[in-house]
């Protein structure tokens, strides 16, 4: 499957799901930087509008993330600065109440970035959600790039029914440590601002904000 055909397939799946929609309660998907091992609920579509510092990623993005089954989800990103489409996909190997284990790929881009496979585990205990995993991602070596297994870590804590504090980290000089929060404006609408701190020296800080609306999709 080519990058373009993969993106088109995801877009078709989402399009046909949009034939009949209604609002759904919001769910926190992903942290500031890394994916999370929980799967988007079956039949739920998240529509996100993101603005990111260009030192981090594509400056302006729209994301569609759709739960195709109880264990499988896909997400399509449309970037505007520069023009780019990105495909992510995730499968939940274990989806228990407190323990989760998932695998998938991220960042399959029409600008030439190959899909980055990953595996990630998560543990939920009361108000806390901890994650650990690894991703096969490109890393700069001299004047070129080679693939490197990079660790990912994440932590989230519910400060209240509407507020979730979030920290995450991905190894590699081109990646970041982040701190932010998700605030549920309504049961369907969420706001997630964050600060990215570069792993490379000297460390620099960059801004990020995403607004997400969740809707229930019926076939």
Secondary structure, DSSP 8 states (H G I E B T S, - for coil): --HHHHHHHHHHHHHHHTTEEEE------S-SSS--SS---TTEEEEEEEEE-TTTS-SEEEEEEEE-SSSEEEEEEEEETTEEEEEEEEEEEEE-SSEEEEEEEEEEETTS---EEEEEEEEEETTEEEEEEEEEEEEEETTEEEEEEEEEEEEEEESSSSEEEEEEEE-STT-EEEEEEEEESSSSEEEEEEEEEESSSS--EEEEEEEEEEEEEE-
